[in-house]
């Protein structure tokens, strides 16, 4: 079942007008204060053509429940051609905006379309 308003079985390249970069967590890097900061490594391929949309009305209140409490709320649905490297650890960057992937769906398990539920990181 598609989460966005784009029909993945009829999507054209023009539907995927956003070009994003995809990164996965890398090894922590030590900082001068003796702590560690996270690092990010690009996926292969590192860019992905997709559509970024707010969730549809039926998903507007989508929340991930864990341990009896709300963990995160999806702010966007991101849809594109199938990308096998995207996981719930992946970071999506588009024009200075960052999205954390909450959920990954291989639509109809056909390896044709990937849909993500993502939360925009607000500084």
N, C-alpha and C positions, 0 to 999 in steps of 0.2 A: 504494500500500500504506500503510495507516495505521500510525503508529508508536506510538500510545497504545492503551489498552484501550477507548476510545470509538469506536464504529462511526460514522464521519462521515456515512454515508448514512442513519443512523437517529437521529442526535443531536437531542435536543430542546433548547429554550432552557434548561430546567432543568439540563441537563448542563453548561452553561457558567455556573457559579455565581460565578466569580471576576471581579471588575472591575479591570482593570489600566490603567495609563497607559503610553503609547507615546511615545518620544522618539527623534529622530535627532540626530546631531552637528551642531552649528551652528558658526559661525566662532569661532576662538579669541579669548579676551578677555585683554588685557594685565593683569598684576597689578602691584602697587606695587614689586616687586623686579626689574622689567624682564623677567620671563618671561611665559609665557602659560598660561592655564588653559582647559580645554575648556568649551564651553557646549552646552546641549541645547535643541532646539526641538521642541515637540509635533507629532506627526503629525496628519493630518486624516482622520478624527476622532481626538481624542487618547485616548479611552478605548475599551476593547475587552472584551467579555464572552468569557470563555474558561474552560477547565479546565486546571489546573496539576497535573501528576502526575509522580512519579518514573518513569524509563524502565522499560519492561517487562523481564522477565528476559532476553530475547534481545538487548536493547540496553544492558543494565546496564554493559557494558564498552565502550560506544561511545566511540571516540576519533577525533579528526580528525588525519590524518597529513599532514604538509607538509614537504617537503625531507628526508624520511627520519627525522624526529623527531616525537614527539607534540606537537601544538600546543595542544589543549584537550580537555577531557572533558565531555560533556553530563551534567548533573545532573537535568534535568527535560525533559519533553515538554509543550508548551503547545499546546492545540488550541482553535480558535474558528471562527466564521463567517469567510468570506473577507475579507481586508483587503489591498488592493493596495499599500499604502504600506510594509508591513513588509519590511525587508531584513536582511542579516547585520550591518548597522551599527546596527540598532535596539536601544534599551535598553528593557526591560520592568520596570516597578516595581509591586509589589504589597505593600501594608501595610508599607512600609519596607524590603522586600527588593528587591534589584536582580538582574536576570538579563540576561546578554549573549546575544544571538541568535547561534548558530553556524551554523544551517542553516534555510532556509525551504522549505516544500513546499506547493504548490497541489495538494491531493489530487486525483488523477485528472485534473488540468488542467481542472477543471470550474468554477472560480471560485465554489465553494460553501463550501469548508473550507480553512483555513490551519493547517498544523502546523509547530511550531518545535521544534528541538532547542536547548536553552539551557543555559548554565552560570550557576549562582548565584554572585554576587560575594560573597566572604567577606571582611569587613574585617580 
